[in-house]
Amino acid sequence: MLDSLSMDHPALAPVQGLNSQEALARLGGNLPVYLKMLRRFLELESLPAQIAQELSLGQGAVAQRLAHTLKGVAASLGADSLQQQALQLEQCLGQGSDPSPILAEVRHQLTALVQAIRMALPPEPEANLSGPDLQQVAPLGGKMAAWLESFDSQACELLEAEPMAFRMLLGSHFLEFEKAVTGYAFDEALQVLRQAASKSGVPLT
C-alpha cells in the first residue's frame, strides 16, 4: 500500500509496504524522529544473514531474539507485512521448525523495503548526537529507567512498543540492552541504559 504521508510532508516520498501515517501518528507527528528511525532501520538489512549464521552455530535462541527485534522494529515503522513475516519467523524458530522458507521471504521483503526507503529518504542533515532527535526520546528513557529501577514488568512492554526509539538512544548497545530487559536482568539493563544516556548527553528524567 502506498501511503500519502508525503502529501503533508514532502521530505518523505511514498514507500510501498510502509504505513508511514500510522507510525508517524504514534510519534505525535514528529517527522524528524521518524526519518531518523528509518535511517537506523537501514542498518538491519543484514539481519537475515545474522539469523542464518546464528542458526548454523546452533544458537536458535539468539536467532529467535533477532527475529523478535525485527518484528518490533517493523511494527514501529509501520512495515505491516514485514512485521507479520518476522512474527512467523519468530514463531517458527520457537517451535523448532525449518525456518528456511520464511527466512527467505523475510530476506526478500527486508531487502526490497530497505532499497525503497533509501530512495525515498531526503538527504540526511548534519546532526549533533545530543541534539533534538535524541532529546525527543529522553522522556521514554526516563520512564524506562524508572520502571527498571522498580523492577516493573512494564519495562518489557515499553521496549516492545518503542524499539526504534531505544535503538536510537542505545546505538550499538541496543541488543545487549534488549537481551537484559527480555531476560528480566533489570539491574544490568539499567546500567547499560544509564551509560548510553550519559555518553549521548541525554538526561533520564
HUWO-V862224 format. One record per helix or strand of 2 or more residues. SS is the DSSP state (A for helix, B for strand). FROM is the first residue (numbers start at 0). TO is the last residue. Records with the same first field share a line. If there is no record, write none. Layout:
SS=FROM-TO / FROM-TO
This chain:
A=4-7 / 19-25 / 30-55 / 59-76 / 79-94 / 99-119 / 131-148 / 153-160 / 162-181 / 185-199
